[in-house]
Amino acid sequence: QVQLVESGGGLVQPGGSLTLSCAASGSIFSFNGMAWYRQGQGKQRELVAVISSGGSTNYADSVKGRFTISRDNAKNTMYLQMNSLKPEDTAVYYCGASRRYGGMWFAMVPDYWGQGTQVTVSL
């Protein structure tokens, strides 16, 4: 069983930046796809960004141009760089990993989930 742990969340002002990390207990080499999700209070879980083993990335329209997803296989870690943050970005952010990702970002289905990290964008 692979353990995923998110970190880097916190309180930030609108327009600010934050970087989230997702550290795996073991190698992420076998994960064809890794992704960041978020869920605001009382809202449905939303796919934010996905990255394939080959480095291809896709983003939700709501974050495109502001967020950047990346992965470092040597460090067994995935990242989400968030810039120009807005209050509507406030949510619990989760990382997920899949061994059967086929390359279609909207079809990403994680086999493993992290515990989540809170991001709050407010004055």
N, C-alpha and C positions, 0 to 999 in steps of 0.2 A: 504494500500500500504506500502510495506517494503522499507525502504531506506538503501542502502549499501554505505559505504564511505571507500575508500582505503586511506592509508597513509603509509609513510615510504620510499617512493621513493627518489631518489637523484642521485648525481654523485659519482661514486666509481671507483677505479682503478682496472684493471684486477687482478684477484686473490683475490680480497677483498670479503667482505660479507655484506649482507644487509637483513633486516627483514621487510617484508610488513605486514600490518594489514588490515583487512576488518571488520569494525564495523557495526553492524545492529542496526537500530533504535528500534527494538523490539526483541522478542525471535527468536532464530534460531532453536528452538526445532522441528518445523514443516518441516524443510528442510531436506529431505532425502539425498540430495547431495549438496555439495558446492565445488566450483572449482576456480582455478586461470587460467586466459587466458592472452595472451599477443599479441600485434600487433605492429610489427616494421613498420617504415615508408615505405609506398608503398607495404607492405606485407599483406598476409591474416592472419586473426585471428587464433591463435594457442592455443589449449588446453594444458596447462602446467602440471596441477596436479588436481586431484579430491579426495575428501574425503567423505565417506558415513556417515550416522548417526551412524553406528556401528563402525566407525573408520577405515574402510578399505581404503587404499590409492592406487593410481596409478599415474604414472608419464610418461610424454613424454620421449622417449629415449634420447633426447637431454639434458635433465636436470637430468636424473636418477643418483643417487649417489651424486648429488651436492645440490639439493633442497629438502626441507622437508615441507610438508603441515600438518597443525594441526588445531584443532578447540577447543574452550573453550565455551561450551554451557552456563555455568554460567555467563560468561562475554559477551555473544552474539558476539563473535569475532572469526574470522578465521585468520590464519597466514601463511606466506610463508617465511621460512628461506632459504636464498640463499647464498651458499658458492662457492668459487672458480669461481667467476664470470668472464665471457668472454665478449669481445666486441659484439659478436653475441647475447648476452642476452639483449642488448639494445632494449627497447620497452616500450610502455605504457602497464602497467599491470592492468587487470580488475578482479574483483571478481564477481562471479555469484552464484546464489542459485536456487535450484529446489525442488519443493514439489513432483515431480513424477520421481525421479531418480531410475532406476531399478537395479543399480549395475554394469552396463557395462560402463566403463569410457569413451569409445569412443562415447557412445550415450548420454552423458550429454548434456542437453538442458536447460539452465537457464530460469527461469521465471522472475528473477530480476537481474539487473546489477548495478554495481557501476560506478562512473564517471571516474575512472582510475587514476593511478599515474605513473609518468615518472621515468624509471630507465635507467640511462646512464652509461655504462661501458667504460671508456676511460682513456688514460694517460693524 
